[in-house]
Amino acid sequence: MDARFRACLARRGARFLSLIAIGSLGAAMLFGEDRPRNLPAREWLLMACFPVAHVAGLILAWKREVAGALLGTAAIAAFYSIHLALGEGMPGGFFLVFLLPCILFLTSHVAWRRLRARAA
């Protein structure tokens, strides 16, 4: 596999996984047991980080890979931090699965940047 193919694969994989993440989070928000209107204020705070800010980061990453990936990663980190600060303990590792598109967006950016540096 050449470097261009790997860079393209990382970008397409990140975009595909971001669509799956956005779709699954949207479905959970619309059809889940706890509708957003029935949640207490502390849950709204957590929802501002995950899924709202995380989805915003994934959407942004389609245009600006680094900024979007960092926003998505920071949103999950904030979600874990707030969850711990509220005294609810450590949330499950399920949420970390949603970091995969962010990691692939960053990988794609680095791979394309290296290709451009080699060509120059």
C-alpha positions as semicolon CSV with decimal commas, in nm:
position;residue;x (nm);y (nm);z (nm)
1;M;0,000;0,000;0,000
2;D;0,134;0,338;-0,088
3;A;0,109;0,644;0,136
4;R;-0,159;0,813;-0,076
5;F;-0,387;0,510;-0,050
6;R;-0,343;0,494;0,330
7;A;-0,420;0,866;0,364
8;C;-0,731;0,830;0,151
9;L;-0,838;0,521;0,345
10;A;-0,801;0,704;0,678
11;R;-1,007;1,000;0,555
12;R;-1,284;0,785;0,409
13;G;-1,288;0,560;0,714
14;A;-1,314;0,862;0,943
15;R;-1,600;1,006;0,740
16;F;-1,782;0,672;0,728
17;L;-1,745;0,617;1,103
18;S;-1,851;0,976;1,174
19;L;-2,172;0,917;0,980
20;I;-2,237;0,600;1,179
21;A;-2,166;0,784;1,507
22;I;-2,389;1,078;1,418
23;G;-2,667;0,846;1,304
24;S;-2,652;0,626;1,612
25;L;-2,640;0,922;1,850
26;G;-2,928;1,088;1,667
27;A;-3,134;0,769;1,682
28;A;-3,063;0,732;2,053
29;M;-3,172;1,091;2,115
30;L;-3,493;1,056;1,913
31;F;-3,599;0,703;2,000
32;G;-3,426;0,630;2,333
33;E;-3,609;0,560;2,657
34;D;-3,517;0,892;2,819
35;R;-3,638;1,165;2,590
36;P;-3,430;1,484;2,629
37;R;-3,726;1,682;2,766
38;N;-3,754;1,446;3,066
39;L;-3,396;1,486;3,185
40;P;-3,276;1,676;3,495
41;A;-3,047;1,979;3,462
42;R;-2,729;1,783;3,536
43;E;-2,804;1,552;3,243
44;W;-2,847;1,855;3,015
45;L;-2,497;1,963;3,111
46;L;-2,361;1,622;3,018
47;M;-2,558;1,625;2,692
48;A;-2,400;1,957;2,597
49;C;-2,067;1,773;2,583
50;F;-2,179;1,438;2,458
51;P;-2,350;1,405;2,213
52;V;-2,406;1,769;2,109
53;A;-2,050;1,906;2,109
54;H;-1,909;1,574;1,992
55;V;-2,142;1,564;1,690
56;A;-2,055;1,927;1,614
57;G;-1,688;1,825;1,613
58;L;-1,753;1,534;1,378
59;I;-1,941;1,759;1,137
60;L;-1,667;2,023;1,153
61;A;-1,404;1,756;1,087
62;W;-1,540;1,702;0,736
63;K;-1,416;2,051;0,646
64;R;-1,139;2,111;0,902
65;E;-1,004;1,776;1,018
66;V;-0,785;1,890;1,305
67;A;-1,029;2,141;1,456
68;G;-1,320;1,898;1,434
69;A;-1,127;1,603;1,570
70;L;-0,995;1,809;1,862
71;L;-1,344;1,942;1,939
72;G;-1,487;1,590;1,934
73;T;-1,208;1,462;2,158
74;A;-1,238;1,756;2,397
75;A;-1,615;1,702;2,417
76;I;-1,570;1,342;2,532
77;A;-1,297;1,445;2,778
78;A;-1,528;1,715;2,917
79;F;-1,810;1,461;2,943
80;Y;-1,593;1,229;3,151
81;S;-1,464;1,518;3,365
82;I;-1,812;1,656;3,436
83;H;-1,944;1,308;3,508
84;L;-1,672;1,257;3,767
85;A;-1,715;1,610;3,912
86;L;-2,087;1,549;3,965
87;G;-1,996;1,248;4,177
88;E;-2,153;0,993;3,946
89;G;-1,836;0,788;3,911
90;M;-1,659;0,691;3,594
91;P;-1,889;0,634;3,296
92;G;-1,848;0,314;3,100
93;G;-1,593;0,276;2,825
94;F;-1,870;0,265;2,562
95;F;-1,831;0,639;2,505
96;L;-1,467;0,596;2,410
97;V;-1,574;0,407;2,095
98;F;-1,685;0,744;1,959
99;L;-1,324;0,864;1,967
100;L;-1,234;0,640;1,674
101;P;-1,353;0,882;1,402
102;C;-1,159;1,163;1,573
103;I;-0,843;0,953;1,579
104;L;-0,886;0,866;1,212
105;F;-0,944;1,231;1,118
106;L;-0,617;1,324;1,290
107;T;-0,439;1,032;1,125
108;S;-0,571;1,141;0,788
109;H;-0,453;1,497;0,841
110;V;-0,102;1,385;0,935
111;A;-0,084;1,145;0,640
112;W;-0,192;1,409;0,386
113;R;0,045;1,662;0,536
114;R;0,338;1,421;0,500
115;L;0,242;1,357;0,138
116;R;0,238;1,730;0,063
117;A;0,577;1,774;0,236
118;R;0,728;1,495;0,027
119;A;0,592;1,645;-0,294
120;A;0,736;1,988;-0,220
